Amino acid sequence: MCGVSQHNSSYRRVFPPRIIAHLEKYFNQDAYLKEHQLTQLIPLTGLNEKQIKAWFKQKRFRLKQEL
């Protein structure tokens, strides 16, 4: 499902392009995830609720940093 990139003692999940495409599609519709969108994304991506919410939060943070 997800590759793991290791650096020192921590790790970061690397999602495949297929999963990123689903997440980006929903993010482009609305940067803040709604409950019904979350329930749609879970089976599409195979990720759990916490992983999806974290991805959306980090994406918003990165966009804010670019401004």
N, C-alpha and C positions, 0 to 999 in steps of 0.2 A: 504494500500500500504506500508507504512513505519511506524514502531513504533517510539515513541519519548522517549528518555531518558532525564529526567530533572535533572539538577544540578544547584542549586542556581537560578539565573534569566535567564540563557542561556539554550538552548536545543540542542541536537544532534540527527539527524535522524539515525535510525538503519534500514538498508535495509535488507530485507529477503534474505535467502541464494540463492534463484532463481535469484534475481537481481544481487547479488554479483558474481554469477557464470558467468553471461553474461558479466559483467564489467571485470572480471579477464580474461576471454577468449580473449577479444579484447585487453586488456592491455598486455597480453603475446605475442600477435602478434606484437604490437608496443606500446611503452610507450607514444607516442605522437599521439593523436587522430586526424584523418583526417576527413574532412567534410563529406565524404560519410559514414564513420564509425559512425559518430555522428547521421546522419539521419537514420541509421539502428538501432542504440541503443535506440533511443527515443521511438519507438513503442514497442520494446522488453521489456524494463524496466518500461515504464510508467513514467519515470523521465523527467524533462525538461532539456534543453541544459545547463543551468547554474549548475544544480546539477551534471550532468555527467562530465562536465569540472572540477568542483571542486573535484570530486572523483578522477579523473586522476591526478590532480595536487597534491593532498594529498598523493596519492599512490607513486608518484615519490619522493616526499619529504621524506616519510617514508623509502623508499628503500635507498635513499641517506644517511639518518641518520644511517642506519644499517652498512654502510661501514666504 
